[in-house]
Amino acid sequence: MNWQDIVHFFSIGCDDIINFSNSSGDLSSPKPENTLLYPDNTQCKWRITISDINQHIILSFKTFDLEDCNECTCDFVEIFDVVGPKQISLGRFCGSSLPGPFYSSKQSLLVVFQSDDGNGLAGFTASYSTVLPGAGLFYLAFINC
């Protein structure tokens, strides 16, 4: 891939980083007007940051339909727990199985969506809200009973 291809790859899609600061919200993969599929060669980033230090974030996917390929190197969503300057990957996902839910360890998550040059599908929809610390541990304990 030459430098012109790289510039073109990252110039299609979302503007810069989309920031969310409300206590709840929705996000979804982009879809050009009058289409049902996400575009090729797209990268989008959503940073969810809440101000209440007594709360954490839960991110849940409602729908999920991305190209499925080995090690999710084609089209993927990757979730990062953001702690200060560190971004810790909570996983990279593709295919049609709903990932998550995901819980932040502090007040910020980063969601990255990337597509390659073919086989776009319906994409994803997700929502987030705030929860009390430990809510994720309660959820994990409940489903493992």
Buried (B, 14 or more C-beta within 10 A) or exposed (E): EEEEEEEEBEEBBBEEEEEBEEEEEEBBBBBEEEEEBBBBBBBBBBBBBBEEEEBBBBBBBEEBBBBBBEEBEBBBBBBBBBEEEEBEEBEBBBBEEBBBBBBBBBBBBBBBBBBBEEBBBBBBBBBBBBBEBEBBEEBEEEEEE
